Amino acid sequence: MTAQELEILKASEDRILALELVSGEQFFAEIVMVVDEPPTPDVFLLRVLREPDGAFVEAGDGAKESILLADIARVARIPGVEYFQADLSD
């Protein structure tokens, strides 16, 4: 992930983003907390699904998970989702 994508991730707690892992897996996630500190920089998140009406709902059992930042290849905002530009400036 680029430095700009890391900044987007850090500024997105309680918001939904699209993530792609280095394994190629892609999914939407609500970002709970980003811990960019040794020994294990990671992000805590809740996977979500997008309903046909555009609403997001918890995926699976709603369990939060932790993913190492090194395992994230790409982070992106989702078209059609409003973000506060003051929080997520380009």
N, C-alpha and C positions, 0 to 999 in steps of 0.2 A: 504494500500500500504506500502511496506517496505521502509526503509530509502534509500536503494540503488535505488529503483524505483523513489522515490521523487527526488533524485539527477539527474537521467536520465531525468525526466520531466523538471526540472529547466534548464538543459543544452540543451534542445531541442526546444527553440524558433525558429520559422520558419522551423521546421522539422515535419515530419509525424510520429505519433506513434499509436499503438493500445491501446485502453483504455477499461477497464471493470469497470462498476459502481457496487456499492454494491447491486443494484437492479438486477444485472445479465446482464444488457444491455451491448453489446459490439459494438465498432465502431472504425473506423480510424479517426484521427483528426490531423489537422495542429495546432501546439501549437503557439499561438499568444503571450501570456504573462503569467507568473506564479507569483502570489502575495502570498508569504508565510509569511504573517504578520497578526496580529489581526486587527480588530475583525473578519474578515471573510476570512481566507486563501482560495484562489481559483485559478483556471486556466481559462484563456480566450482562446477559441479555435474556430476553424472552422471545422465542420464535413466534411469529404471527402469520396468519393467512389473510389474503385480501378477498373479501366477499364480492359478488357481482355488483353490489350497490356501491362499492368503494370502501366500505367499512373494514377495519382490521379486527380480527378475532384471534384469541390465543390458539396456537397450534398444539395438538397433542394434549398432554395432561397439564400444561401450563407451568411446567417446572422451569425455573431459571437455570441457565447454564453458563459456564465460563469457557471462553475461547482465548488462547494465547494470541497476542497481537501479531506475532510472527506467522501465525496460521491464516491471517486475513490478507487476501491478495488485493481486494478492491472494496471500496465503500462508496455508495452513491445515494444521493437524495432520490426520492421517488416522484416521477412526474404526477402532477395533480394533487400532491400533498403540500399544504401550506407550511412554510418554515419561516421563522422570524429572521429576517435578513440581518438584523443587528447581532443575532447570536451566531449566524452561519454565513458570515460574509465571505465572498469569493476572493 
